Amino acid sequence: MFIINITYKAPVQEIDQHMEAHVAFLERYYQLGKFIASGRKEPRTGGIILAIAESKKEIETIMAEDPFFTNNLSEFSIIEFKPTKAVKAFTAMLDNYHS
């Protein structure tokens, strides 16, 4: 599992101009089963995506398609972690992604 930390490099007004394309990007990877949660940071300086992939390299490849990144509006960092404890509903959801 990966935490993707997106940080805006541009004013929010520029971010909003590319929001529709960013949401389409997110939806694509939700449909492919790679993204499991996403949302804005508060204050609005970027966002977070929880993702499942085979490798950090796969996440880097996916994120290189993000319109925020391709338009030089954001940067991202990736944290890999292995959940060792979680509520049952979350564990069951993760099991479905690994099946």
C-alpha distance (Angstrom), angle and dihedral (degrees) to the residues before:
residue distance angle dihedral
M1 . . .
F2 3.78 . .
I3 3.78 136.9 .
I4 3.78 111.3 -149.8
N5 3.79 112.8 -159.0
I6 3.81 111.8 -160.3
T7 3.80 118.4 -164.7
Y8 3.79 121.3 -168.8
K9 3.81 117.8 -126.8
A10 3.80 94.2 -177.7
P11 3.81 134.8 58.1
V12 3.80 116.0 -82.4
Q13 3.82 89.7 -112.2
E14 3.82 89.4 64.4
I15 3.81 91.1 43.8
D16 3.81 90.2 53.9
Q17 3.82 90.7 53.8
H18 3.82 88.3 63.2
M19 3.81 98.2 36.6
E20 3.81 95.8 103.5
A21 3.82 91.4 54.5
H22 3.82 90.8 45.0
V23 3.81 91.4 51.9
A24 3.83 89.8 50.0
F25 3.82 88.3 51.6
L26 3.82 90.5 50.8
E27 3.80 92.1 47.5
R28 3.80 91.7 52.3
Y29 3.79 91.8 56.5
Y30 3.81 93.2 42.7
Q31 3.82 87.3 55.5
L32 3.82 90.3 49.0
G33 3.82 90.0 52.2
K34 3.81 95.0 -115.9
F35 3.82 100.4 110.9
I36 3.79 120.8 55.6
A37 3.83 102.7 171.6
S38 3.78 137.9 2.1
G39 3.78 140.5 170.3
R40 3.76 150.0 141.1
K41 3.77 125.4 -70.3
E42 3.79 117.8 -123.1
P43 2.92 115.8 -102.3
R44 3.80 90.2 39.5
T45 3.80 100.4 -107.3
G46 3.80 97.2 126.1
G47 3.78 139.5 -50.0
I48 3.77 147.4 -94.1
I49 3.80 129.1 -125.5
L50 3.80 124.9 -169.2
A51 3.78 109.0 -151.1
I52 3.77 142.7 176.0
A53 3.79 120.8 -147.1
E54 3.78 141.5 143.3
S55 3.80 93.7 -108.1
K56 3.78 146.4 -0.7
K57 3.81 87.2 -108.7
E58 3.82 89.4 60.7
I59 3.81 90.3 52.8
E60 3.82 90.6 48.4
T61 3.81 89.4 52.4
I62 3.81 91.8 48.9
M63 3.79 93.8 47.1
A64 3.80 91.4 49.9
E65 3.84 85.2 70.2
D66 3.82 95.2 55.9
P67 3.82 108.9 116.9
F68 3.80 89.3 -138.9
F69 3.80 88.4 59.2
T70 3.81 98.3 38.6
N71 3.82 89.8 51.7
N72 3.82 91.4 49.2
L73 3.81 92.1 -115.7
S74 3.80 97.4 122.9
E75 3.76 146.7 16.5
F76 3.78 127.6 -148.0
S77 3.76 141.6 -153.7
I78 3.78 126.8 -158.7
I79 3.78 127.1 -143.2
E80 3.79 118.6 -169.7
F81 3.77 118.5 -154.5
K82 3.78 139.4 167.3
P83 3.82 112.1 -138.9
T84 3.79 108.9 -133.3
K85 3.79 97.5 174.3
A86 3.80 129.7 28.3
V87 3.79 141.9 143.4
K88 3.80 113.5 -82.6
A89 3.80 94.4 -108.2
F90 3.81 91.2 56.3
T91 3.80 92.9 45.5
A92 3.81 90.5 50.1
M93 3.80 90.6 50.0
L94 3.81 91.3 50.8
D95 3.81 90.4 48.7
N96 3.82 88.8 55.4
Y97 3.80 91.0 53.3
H98 3.80 91.7 51.2
S99 3.81 93.6 48.9
